Amino acid sequence: MTALLTQLDSDLGELAVEVRRSLVQVSVGQSGYGSGVVLSEDGLVVTNAHVVSGNRPSGRASLAQHLIVKFPNGSETIARLLAKDDEQDVAILQVKKSEKALPTLVPLKMGDSKALRAGQWVMAMGHPWGVPGVAVAGIVIGAGPDLPESPGTGKEWIAVDLGLRPGN
């Protein structure tokens, strides 16, 4: 049993190192920040829609709000909002890649959320309260094709025992 737990500990640590290469911080002017992940080498980043609220899907931010993406190496660049879905709380950004100081963008390897089962370990990462690369872990409580409180909606759900903080 000890060897199994030691291996799990090692695997979760290696996963956190791998994910940190794709994890970015998204700043919205002086009003706040959140986390995002690199989706593609050409500069697509996914974040939450609430992080970029106040910005228009056309990519033109209000004068008070500029989208800045900060990479793990500390470099920053301007991003343009391509699309957002407030109901799903997701937004897609395009970072400006012409800056010389930008790192090679490492896309996050996506998993298959439909394969999750109760009892499996999951990890969330982000920049809660501006602290970079924080990892939290928990266990899947349940998952399914329909929200329990709204059957028939076709919306996927995943319930986890996981302590998320603003910025995860």
Summary of the structure (lengths in Angstrom):
residues: 168
radius of gyration: 17.2
end to end distance: 31.0
largest distance: 57.3
contacts: 463
relative contact order: 0.17
helix: 15%
strand: 36%
